Amino acid sequence: MSDIFNEQSERLFKAILSLKSVEECEKFFADAFTIREIKEISQRYAVAEMLYEGKIYNEIAKETEASTATISRVNKCLNYGEGGYKLVLDRLKSQEQVF
């Protein structure tokens, strides 16, 4: 992993893990990140969800307004990255099957 992961980032991740609801996440993210940062990461996550579901680039670009470069970057992470997207997407998919 990159050297961006350090003591400060670890404290940030622990802070995020301490949040107990979507409402708490919204409050924290609104304070900690700019509107643009939240929109960008939300868009990337939406792209990852759609790629995970097997949707094609054109469909994803139209629905999310993401550039093909962004879609390609997310696809690369989804297929060759650290496994973070797949971890979350698999976990959420299995939780949906329970309900």
Buried (B, 14 or more C-beta within 10 A) or exposed (E): EEEEEEEEEEEEEEEEEEBEEEEEEEEBBEEEEEEEEBEBEEBBBBBBBBBBEEBEBEEBBEEBEBEEEBBEBBBEBBEEBEEEBBEBBEEEEEEEEEE
